[in-house]
Amino acid sequence: MSITNSSHLTVGHDPITAWQINLSCPGMAHFAATGPFGSCCKDCAFWETLKKRRRCAKFAQLTGKLGPPIRGDIESCRHFKRGDEK
């Protein structure tokens, strides 16, 4: 079944939250663009090179699982820590 007109559906999130969700990728500790303005994952103390892949150490702390690699140019999340502020 194909839905061609979904104008009758309610909006799930406000526009800003929907935008942040769309920017995010699996393996991030929280939604993208919720950290300090202009900061990226690669600038965060939690963005680590684990097994030669860039992963979020905060995601691992929160979930107890090693998340998938994430790009460094994604806007940072609310858990952003500059340098060695872990």
C-alpha positions as CSV (number, residue, x, y, z in Angstrom):
1,M,0.0,0.0,0.0
2,S,1.4,3.4,-1.0
3,I,0.5,6.6,0.8
4,T,0.7,9.5,-1.7
5,N,-0.7,12.2,0.6
6,S,0.4,12.3,4.2
7,S,-0.8,15.8,5.0
8,H,-3.3,14.3,7.5
9,L,-0.5,13.0,9.7
10,T,0.7,14.9,12.7
11,V,4.3,16.2,12.8
12,G,6.4,14.0,15.1
13,H,9.0,16.7,16.1
14,D,9.4,20.4,16.0
15,P,11.5,21.5,12.9
16,I,14.7,22.1,14.9
17,T,14.6,18.6,16.5
18,A,13.8,17.0,13.2
19,W,16.7,18.8,11.6
20,Q,19.1,17.6,14.4
21,I,17.8,14.0,14.1
22,N,18.4,14.1,10.3
23,L,22.0,15.3,10.9
24,S,22.7,12.6,13.4
25,C,24.2,9.2,12.6
26,P,24.3,5.8,14.4
27,G,27.0,5.7,17.0
28,M,26.6,9.3,18.3
29,A,25.9,9.8,22.0
30,H,23.1,12.3,21.3
31,F,21.6,14.3,18.5
32,A,23.9,16.2,16.2
33,A,24.0,20.0,16.5
34,T,23.2,20.0,20.2
35,G,26.8,20.8,21.3
36,P,28.7,24.1,21.2
37,F,28.1,26.2,18.0
38,G,30.7,25.4,15.3
39,S,32.1,22.3,17.0
40,C,32.4,18.9,15.3
41,C,32.9,15.4,16.5
42,K,36.6,15.3,15.4
43,D,37.2,18.1,17.9
44,C,35.7,16.2,20.8
45,A,37.7,14.3,23.5
46,F,35.2,11.4,23.2
47,W,35.9,10.9,19.4
48,E,38.6,8.3,19.5
49,T,40.5,6.1,17.1
50,L,39.5,2.6,18.3
51,K,40.6,-0.3,16.2
52,K,41.6,2.3,13.5
53,R,38.0,3.5,13.2
54,R,36.7,6.8,14.5
55,R,34.1,6.1,17.2
56,C,32.4,7.9,20.0
57,A,33.7,6.8,23.4
58,K,30.7,8.5,25.1
59,F,28.3,6.3,23.1
60,A,30.3,3.3,24.4
61,Q,30.1,4.6,28.0
62,L,26.3,5.2,27.8
63,T,25.4,2.0,26.0
64,G,28.1,-0.5,27.0
65,K,28.5,-1.2,23.2
66,L,31.1,-0.1,20.7
67,G,29.2,2.0,18.2
68,P,29.8,2.2,14.4
69,P,32.3,4.6,13.1
70,I,31.2,8.2,12.7
71,R,32.4,11.0,10.5
72,G,34.4,13.7,12.2
73,D,32.7,16.6,10.3
74,I,29.3,16.0,11.9
75,E,28.2,18.8,14.2
76,S,28.8,17.8,17.8
77,C,26.3,16.6,20.3
78,R,25.5,17.8,23.9
79,H,28.2,15.5,25.3
80,F,31.0,17.5,23.5
81,K,34.1,18.0,25.6
82,R,37.0,19.9,24.1
83,G,40.4,18.3,24.4
84,D,41.0,16.1,27.4
85,E,38.0,17.2,29.5
86,K,36.6,13.6,29.9
